Amino acid sequence: MSDETINNHGAFIWSVADLLRGVYKQSEYGRVILPLTVLRRLDCVLEATKPKVLTRCTGR
């Protein structure tokens, strides 16, 4: 991954943190941003299998 890509991802993450400013204290950003980032990454990685998993979970 290039430095520019990493910087773009970092800028995006901090822009989300700025949106949360009213809800969370600045010291709490890390506790919120990191778990959400991990969840989003898992969602992207598992996207191809999502329909099969949902079918199996709902029994449809």
Chimera marker file (.cmm) of the C-alpha trace (Angstrom):
<marker_set name="trace">
<marker id="1" x="0.000" y="0.000" z="0.000" r="1" g="1" b="0" radius="0.5"/>
<marker id="2" x="1.451" y="3.372" z="-0.981" r="1" g="1" b="0" radius="0.5"/>
<marker id="3" x="2.019" y="6.247" z="1.441" r="1" g="1" b="0" radius="0.5"/>
<marker id="4" x="-0.604" y="8.277" z="-0.408" r="1" g="1" b="0" radius="0.5"/>
<marker id="5" x="-3.211" y="5.540" z="0.046" r="1" g="1" b="0" radius="0.5"/>
<marker id="6" x="-2.400" y="5.248" z="3.733" r="1" g="1" b="0" radius="0.5"/>
<marker id="7" x="-2.640" y="9.019" z="4.142" r="1" g="1" b="0" radius="0.5"/>
<marker id="8" x="-5.999" y="9.047" z="2.347" r="1" g="1" b="0" radius="0.5"/>
<marker id="9" x="-7.353" y="6.322" z="4.618" r="1" g="1" b="0" radius="0.5"/>
<marker id="10" x="-6.072" y="8.152" z="7.680" r="1" g="1" b="0" radius="0.5"/>
<marker id="11" x="-7.653" y="11.403" z="6.530" r="1" g="1" b="0" radius="0.5"/>
<marker id="12" x="-10.962" y="9.623" z="5.988" r="1" g="1" b="0" radius="0.5"/>
<marker id="13" x="-10.885" y="8.065" z="9.440" r="1" g="1" b="0" radius="0.5"/>
<marker id="14" x="-10.156" y="11.407" z="11.083" r="1" g="1" b="0" radius="0.5"/>
<marker id="15" x="-12.920" y="13.074" z="9.054" r="1" g="1" b="0" radius="0.5"/>
<marker id="16" x="-15.335" y="10.559" z="10.567" r="1" g="1" b="0" radius="0.5"/>
<marker id="17" x="-13.898" y="11.374" z="13.978" r="1" g="1" b="0" radius="0.5"/>
<marker id="18" x="-14.671" y="15.033" z="13.329" r="1" g="1" b="0" radius="0.5"/>
<marker id="19" x="-18.298" y="14.095" z="12.619" r="1" g="1" b="0" radius="0.5"/>
<marker id="20" x="-18.467" y="12.302" z="15.971" r="1" g="1" b="0" radius="0.5"/>
<marker id="21" x="-17.096" y="15.296" z="17.837" r="1" g="1" b="0" radius="0.5"/>
<marker id="22" x="-20.473" y="16.228" z="19.280" r="1" g="1" b="0" radius="0.5"/>
<marker id="23" x="-21.249" y="12.695" z="20.435" r="1" g="1" b="0" radius="0.5"/>
<marker id="24" x="-17.879" y="11.568" z="21.785" r="1" g="1" b="0" radius="0.5"/>
<marker id="25" x="-15.086" y="13.327" z="23.610" r="1" g="1" b="0" radius="0.5"/>
<marker id="26" x="-11.831" y="13.586" z="21.672" r="1" g="1" b="0" radius="0.5"/>
<marker id="27" x="-10.172" y="11.152" z="24.089" r="1" g="1" b="0" radius="0.5"/>
<marker id="28" x="-12.846" y="8.545" z="23.216" r="1" g="1" b="0" radius="0.5"/>
<marker id="29" x="-12.302" y="8.620" z="19.425" r="1" g="1" b="0" radius="0.5"/>
<marker id="30" x="-9.849" y="5.733" z="19.443" r="1" g="1" b="0" radius="0.5"/>
<marker id="31" x="-12.286" y="3.519" z="21.323" r="1" g="1" b="0" radius="0.5"/>
<marker id="32" x="-14.926" y="4.191" z="18.666" r="1" g="1" b="0" radius="0.5"/>
<marker id="33" x="-13.015" y="4.567" z="15.406" r="1" g="1" b="0" radius="0.5"/>
<marker id="34" x="-10.842" y="1.458" z="15.663" r="1" g="1" b="0" radius="0.5"/>
<marker id="35" x="-13.676" y="-1.026" z="16.324" r="1" g="1" b="0" radius="0.5"/>
<marker id="36" x="-15.796" y="0.524" z="13.550" r="1" g="1" b="0" radius="0.5"/>
<marker id="37" x="-12.858" y="0.364" z="11.153" r="1" g="1" b="0" radius="0.5"/>
<marker id="38" x="-12.262" y="-3.300" z="11.993" r="1" g="1" b="0" radius="0.5"/>
<marker id="39" x="-15.943" y="-4.122" z="11.536" r="1" g="1" b="0" radius="0.5"/>
<marker id="40" x="-16.036" y="-2.359" z="8.170" r="1" g="1" b="0" radius="0.5"/>
<marker id="41" x="-12.916" y="-4.181" z="7.036" r="1" g="1" b="0" radius="0.5"/>
<marker id="42" x="-14.428" y="-7.531" z="8.023" r="1" g="1" b="0" radius="0.5"/>
<marker id="43" x="-17.605" y="-6.604" z="6.163" r="1" g="1" b="0" radius="0.5"/>
<marker id="44" x="-15.570" y="-5.880" z="3.010" r="1" g="1" b="0" radius="0.5"/>
<marker id="45" x="-13.513" y="-9.059" z="3.274" r="1" g="1" b="0" radius="0.5"/>
<marker id="46" x="-16.564" y="-11.264" z="3.820" r="1" g="1" b="0" radius="0.5"/>
<marker id="47" x="-18.791" y="-9.520" z="1.259" r="1" g="1" b="0" radius="0.5"/>
<marker id="48" x="-18.602" y="-12.372" z="-1.249" r="1" g="1" b="0" radius="0.5"/>
<marker id="49" x="-20.011" y="-14.868" z="1.262" r="1" g="1" b="0" radius="0.5"/>
<marker id="50" x="-22.623" y="-12.566" z="2.816" r="1" g="1" b="0" radius="0.5"/>
<marker id="51" x="-25.661" y="-13.832" z="0.812" r="1" g="1" b="0" radius="0.5"/>
<marker id="52" x="-24.829" y="-17.464" z="1.642" r="1" g="1" b="0" radius="0.5"/>
<marker id="53" x="-24.383" y="-16.646" z="5.342" r="1" g="1" b="0" radius="0.5"/>
<marker id="54" x="-27.641" y="-14.679" z="5.489" r="1" g="1" b="0" radius="0.5"/>
<marker id="55" x="-29.484" y="-17.513" z="3.775" r="1" g="1" b="0" radius="0.5"/>
<marker id="56" x="-28.108" y="-20.022" z="6.227" r="1" g="1" b="0" radius="0.5"/>
<marker id="57" x="-28.850" y="-17.818" z="9.261" r="1" g="1" b="0" radius="0.5"/>
<marker id="58" x="-32.421" y="-16.998" z="8.273" r="1" g="1" b="0" radius="0.5"/>
<marker id="59" x="-33.228" y="-20.455" z="6.907" r="1" g="1" b="0" radius="0.5"/>
<marker id="60" x="-34.615" y="-19.047" z="3.663" r="1" g="1" b="0" radius="0.5"/>
<link id1="1" id2="2" r="1" g="1" b="0" radius="0.2"/>
<link id1="2" id2="3" r="1" g="1" b="0" radius="0.2"/>
<link id1="3" id2="4" r="1" g="1" b="0" radius="0.2"/>
<link id1="4" id2="5" r="1" g="1" b="0" radius="0.2"/>
<link id1="5" id2="6" r="1" g="1" b="0" radius="0.2"/>
<link id1="6" id2="7" r="1" g="1" b="0" radius="0.2"/>
<link id1="7" id2="8" r="1" g="1" b="0" radius="0.2"/>
<link id1="8" id2="9" r="1" g="1" b="0" radius="0.2"/>
<link id1="9" id2="10" r="1" g="1" b="0" radius="0.2"/>
<link id1="10" id2="11" r="1" g="1" b="0" radius="0.2"/>
<link id1="11" id2="12" r="1" g="1" b="0" radius="0.2"/>
<link id1="12" id2="13" r="1" g="1" b="0" radius="0.2"/>
<link id1="13" id2="14" r="1" g="1" b="0" radius="0.2"/>
<link id1="14" id2="15" r="1" g="1" b="0" radius="0.2"/>
<link id1="15" id2="16" r="1" g="1" b="0" radius="0.2"/>
<link id1="16" id2="17" r="1" g="1" b="0" radius="0.2"/>
<link id1="17" id2="18" r="1" g="1" b="0" radius="0.2"/>
<link id1="18" id2="19" r="1" g="1" b="0" radius="0.2"/>
<link id1="19" id2="20" r="1" g="1" b="0" radius="0.2"/>
<link id1="20" id2="21" r="1" g="1" b="0" radius="0.2"/>
<link id1="21" id2="22" r="1" g="1" b="0" radius="0.2"/>
<link id1="22" id2="23" r="1" g="1" b="0" radius="0.2"/>
<link id1="23" id2="24" r="1" g="1" b="0" radius="0.2"/>
<link id1="24" id2="25" r="1" g="1" b="0" radius="0.2"/>
<link id1="25" id2="26" r="1" g="1" b="0" radius="0.2"/>
<link id1="26" id2="27" r="1" g="1" b="0" radius="0.2"/>
<link id1="27" id2="28" r="1" g="1" b="0" radius="0.2"/>
<link id1="28" id2="29" r="1" g="1" b="0" radius="0.2"/>
<link id1="29" id2="30" r="1" g="1" b="0" radius="0.2"/>
<link id1="30" id2="31" r="1" g="1" b="0" radius="0.2"/>
<link id1="31" id2="32" r="1" g="1" b="0" radius="0.2"/>
<link id1="32" id2="33" r="1" g="1" b="0" radius="0.2"/>
<link id1="33" id2="34" r="1" g="1" b="0" radius="0.2"/>
<link id1="34" id2="35" r="1" g="1" b="0" radius="0.2"/>
<link id1="35" id2="36" r="1" g="1" b="0" radius="0.2"/>
<link id1="36" id2="37" r="1" g="1" b="0" radius="0.2"/>
<link id1="37" id2="38" r="1" g="1" b="0" radius="0.2"/>
<link id1="38" id2="39" r="1" g="1" b="0" radius="0.2"/>
<link id1="39" id2="40" r="1" g="1" b="0" radius="0.2"/>
<link id1="40" id2="41" r="1" g="1" b="0" radius="0.2"/>
<link id1="41" id2="42" r="1" g="1" b="0" radius="0.2"/>
<link id1="42" id2="43" r="1" g="1" b="0" radius="0.2"/>
<link id1="43" id2="44" r="1" g="1" b="0" radius="0.2"/>
<link id1="44" id2="45" r="1" g="1" b="0" radius="0.2"/>
<link id1="45" id2="46" r="1" g="1" b="0" radius="0.2"/>
<link id1="46" id2="47" r="1" g="1" b="0" radius="0.2"/>
<link id1="47" id2="48" r="1" g="1" b="0" radius="0.2"/>
<link id1="48" id2="49" r="1" g="1" b="0" radius="0.2"/>
<link id1="49" id2="50" r="1" g="1" b="0" radius="0.2"/>
<link id1="50" id2="51" r="1" g="1" b="0" radius="0.2"/>
<link id1="51" id2="52" r="1" g="1" b="0" radius="0.2"/>
<link id1="52" id2="53" r="1" g="1" b="0" radius="0.2"/>
<link id1="53" id2="54" r="1" g="1" b="0" radius="0.2"/>
<link id1="54" id2="55" r="1" g="1" b="0" radius="0.2"/>
<link id1="55" id2="56" r="1" g="1" b="0" radius="0.2"/>
<link id1="56" id2="57" r="1" g="1" b="0" radius="0.2"/>
<link id1="57" id2="58" r="1" g="1" b="0" radius="0.2"/>
<link id1="58" id2="59" r="1" g="1" b="0" radius="0.2"/>
<link id1="59" id2="60" r="1" g="1" b="0" radius="0.2"/>
</marker_set>
